[in-house]
Amino acid sequence: MPPPAANQLRLDDGFSTTIELENLPTVKLYEREVTPPGYTNDNPINTTTMRNTAYRTQAPRKLKSLMKMTVIAAYATEVYPSIWGQIGINQVIMVKFPDGSGLHFHGYIQEFLPATHKEGEQPTATLTIQPTMRDTNGNEVAPLYQSVEEDSLSAA
């Protein structure tokens, strides 16, 4: 029997997880920490009525979302005008995982927040990316997962 594919094994190390922004593929951001987006169904719907007898009841929402992701990165100061021009611009974001797989989704740079600069420490900034679940034409689009063995994408 052949060994399992890399993306079927657990990740033992987060190195090297990177991101790529469709509109800024060569932006000078150097990832130090990447928090990929999570999945959410958001808060439950309260279904409690005056006819309940013992419990507050709830129901799940019908729609799903991707949660915000953050990247802490070192940067070249030349990113300032590039990032400024892309704040709030919907585009494809790709998270590349250490096993060679990837997650593609539509989103925008919500925030670029440099940290305090101090002697003896490399300056970093936090990049916050808000998934939109919409392409640039306004159509709903699921996040797509790309496995290691395939160049094709499948709904996440």
N, C-alpha and C positions, 0 to 999 in steps of 0.2 A: 504494500500500500504506500502511495507517495506521501511525503510529509504534508501537513496542512499548509495552506497558503498563509503568507505573512499577515494578512488582515483577519485571519481566523484565530490568531494567537493574541493573547493579551499584550497590551503595551506595558513594558517594564520601565521605560524611560521616555520622558516627554521630548527628549532631544532627537531629532530636530523637527519641531513643528513650526511651520512658516505660513504666511498669508500672501496672497497676491490680489491686488486691486486691478480690475479690468482696465480702468481709465488711467492708472498710474503703475504700469508693470515694472518700471525701473526706479520707482521712488526710493530714496535713500533712507529706508527704515530698516533697522537691524534688530530683529525680534530677540528679546531676552525672556519674556514670558508671554504665552498665548493661552487665553481662556476661550476655547471654542464655544459656539452658541449651544445652548441647551434647548430642549423641547418643553413646551408648556401648553396646557389646556386652560390656563388662567384660573381665576377664582370660580368656585362652584356657584350655581344658581340656587338661591334660597327658595325652597318650596314649602317652607313651614306655613301652616295656616292655623286658624283658631280651632280647627278640628283635630289637630294633632293631639295626642294624649300623653306622650312621654318623651318624645324626641324632636329636636330640630332636624328637619330633613333637607336634603340637597340633591341636586342633579348636576351631572357634568355638562359643560358647554359642548356645542357641536363642532366648533372651529378650533384648529390647532395653530400654534405660532412657534417661531424660533425666537429665542431670547437674545438679548444683546450679547455681543462678545467684546472682549477687551484684549488689547495687545500692549505690553510695555516694551518699548523699543528704544535703543540708542538711535540717534539720527544725525544727519548732516543738516546744517542750518538752511541749505537750499530747499528743504522740504516745505518751508513756510509758505511761499507763494503757490506751490503745487497743491498742498493740502487745502489751503484757503479756497482755491478754485474748485475743489471737489467736495467741500462741506455741503451736505444736503443733496448730493447728486446720486441718484439711484444707479447702481452698476452691479456687475457680477463680482462677488467676493469668493475667493477660493482659499480654503484652509487645507494645507498639505500636512498629512500626518506622518510620523516617523516610519510607519510601515509601508509608505508609498501610496496609500489611499488618499482620497480627498473628498471634501464636502464643498459643493458649489451652491451658492444662494445669492439672491438679489438683496442688496442693502445699500446703505449710505454711511459715510463718515458723519457721525453725529458730533463728535468732539475730538479735538487734539489738544491735550493738556500737558505741557511740559512740567516736569518736576523741578523742585528747587535745585539750582546749580550750586555745588559746593566743592571746595578743594579736596582732592583725593578720591573723588567719585565720578564715574562716567555719567554725564547728563542723560536722562531718559525722558520719555513722554508717554502718556497713556492715550492710546487711540481707542475710541469707543465706536463700534459699528452696530447700527440698528438694522436688523433684517426687515425687509418690506413685504416679502412674499408676493411681489408684483414685478413684472418685467418693465422695461422702459416704455412699453405701449399700454401699461395699466392692466395687463392680464394677470390673473392669479397664477403663481408658479411655485411648485413644491421645491424644497431643497433637493439637490441631487447628490447621490453618493457615488463615487468612482472607486471601484475596487482595484486592488493591486494588479490583478491579471488582465483586467479589461481596460480598454480605452473608452468604453461606452459608459454612459451614466445611467443610473436608475434612481427612481424616487426614493428618498431617504426614509 
